[in-house]
Amino acid sequence: MASFNKLKNVLVLAFDWILYGAGASDTCQVTVTQPRFQEAEHSTHTVYLTCTFSASGCLSSPPQVLWFRFLSNEHEDLCTPGCTNHLKYKVHLSGNNSSLQINNLTVNDNAIYICGVAFPDSSSPRSKQTGDGTVLTKRAENQDSNGKLVFTFMIIASSLLFLYSTTAFTFFVVYQLKPKLLKKSGKENQRRENCKISSGRKIFQAIAQELQKQRYAEHCQQPDDLEDDTFYQNR
């Protein structure tokens, strides 16, 4: 990273030197932004790297957009502004947006791509700026296969973990609720037994009361019969 920062500073100085020009405006300020990372699948043949810039206080002349590539220990001029390889690279400009088209993409194109914007007619040091660079990575075919295998393994592992968690939770709930269910069932059985005993007692009491009524009725009728017999004998 330190070597990249040093090389970027040298690149900015070279960039200023390439596009230096004397102009009437000294208040021109340019800001350049780039996405930090961009990844391409192994089957991708063409990729577009985007670059957005804003300018204030600059002349109405169109800006120049330049693209550089940072390799391991050196930088390479791709389009400054003309492209060194028109079959491989092409620059598109629309308003404040620019893009670098890279054709026949291979893993050898993995690098840091830097976008630069300049207003050559301005002498302001802020009229020539570069972005922080976009790290382009193209996956190799075996990396995609490994990625699919890892993704499939993660899905299977997640499913098994879900089934295990569900089963463990079910057993836990049953284990926790089993004493309560047994206790509730015992109470219900006891309640039914008590109801049966209570019903038997009520039936027995009803039978006893009925027998007692019958005995009382017989006892009450017996003196009347004796009185009648005595009355007839006296006469």
C-alpha angles and dihedrals in degrees: 000000000000091000089049092053092048092048090047091055090051088047092053090051091049089046091054091047093051094050100031115135138152114251141169097242120075097171098070112130125183128191122193126194130186134177109260097224138022125179128196129196120242090252093057114111101173128038134181121213112201130216128184125193139177128204133195130184092010128135120263092250113115116262125241118238118206131186128205133179125219115210128181097294106353143043128237127210108231105167117002084176097302114057119243092216113033093185092054103036136034130173122217122196125191117165108303093345127089133177136192114221114209117192130196090024117203136168087263087070091066104121145107112285117203124200120207129191125193140172101212094195092062125083094198113119088223092058091081116056139157131210125240091257136250120253107222118199127179116195121233117235093249090051090058091049091050090047092053091048091050091048092050091047091050091052092050092046091048091050093049091047090050092050091047092049092048093049093046091048091049092051090047093052092047091048091050096045098041096083090047092049092048091047091049091048090050091050090049092051091047090050092052091048091050090050091052092049091046091049091049091050092050091050091048091048091050091051091048092049091050092051090047091052091051092050091048091051092051091048092051094050096050099073091053091058092049091049092054093050092050091049093055094045092054091053 
